C-alpha cells in the first residue's frame, strides 16, 4: 500500500511512518515544510492518515474531503472520535478511526493498545491496516466512536483531571517537592511521577481531551459528588461513613484488585531496584 500521513513530520506521524515502512509499504508524509502537500497525499495515496492535533483534525479532513475517492481509506489518530469520524464520513473514502493509546516516545508498538473504529469499511480493507499494527505487536481493540468517547472520558479525561487537580492542590499548599520526594516510598513516587509526567508535556494535548469530549460534564459531576461525599466523611470524623464509601468502592473494583496489586507491586519493585 501507499500510505500518506498528514502531519507525518510530528512525533506520532513519524512513529507510524517507520512502522508502515518497516512493514514494506511506501510511505509519504506532509507537514508545514514538506515538498508534498496534504492535497498531494489525498490524491495519490491508498491510505490517508490524519495525524494532527485534535483542534485541527476536522478542518484538515474537510480540506482534503473533495479530493478523496472510493477505494481509498481515510484514518485519523485523534484522541476523540465522534467529530473526526463524522467529518470523515462526509468524504467518498472508506473510514477507519484510530486512536493509539500511547505517545510517540514508545520504542515500538509491542504491547501497546490501538483502538479502532471501523465505521464505513469492509473487514478485509480494515485488516490491511490493522494487520500492520498486530504484526508489530500492538493490541487492537475495536469499538464504535460513541463508545470510544464515553470510555475516554474516564480513561483519559477523569485520570488527567484528577492528576491536574492533585498538581493544583500541591501548588496551592506550597508543598516543598524535594522534601516531599525525600519522604515518599516507591509507590508514592510513582503517583507523584505521573503528575510530573503530564506537566512536562504540551497543555494543548490535554486541554482538548477535557474540553471537547461531550461526555466529560457527566464524568466531572460524578467526580465532584464522590469528592464531596468523601470530604464530608473526613471532615466529620465519621469512621463509619468512610468505611461505607471504602467498602462500596472496593466492591466495585473487587474483580480487578488482584491484578491491580500484582501490576503495582511490579512497578514498585522496578522503581525500588532502579
Secondary structure, 3 states (H helix, E strand, C coil): CEEEEECCCCHHHHHHHHHHHHCCCEEEEECCCCCCCHHHHHHHCCEEEECCCHHHHHHHHHHHHCCCCCCCEEEECCCCCHHHHHHHCCCCCEEEEEEECCCCCCCCCCCCEEEEEEEECCHHHHHHHHHHHHHCCCEEEECCHHHHHHHHHHHHHHHHHHHHHHHHHHHHHCCCHHHHHHCCCHHHHHHHHHHHHHHCCCHHHHHHHHHCCCCHHHHHHHHHHHHHHHHHHHHCCCHHHHHHHHHHHHHHHHHHHHHHHHHHHHHHHHHHHC
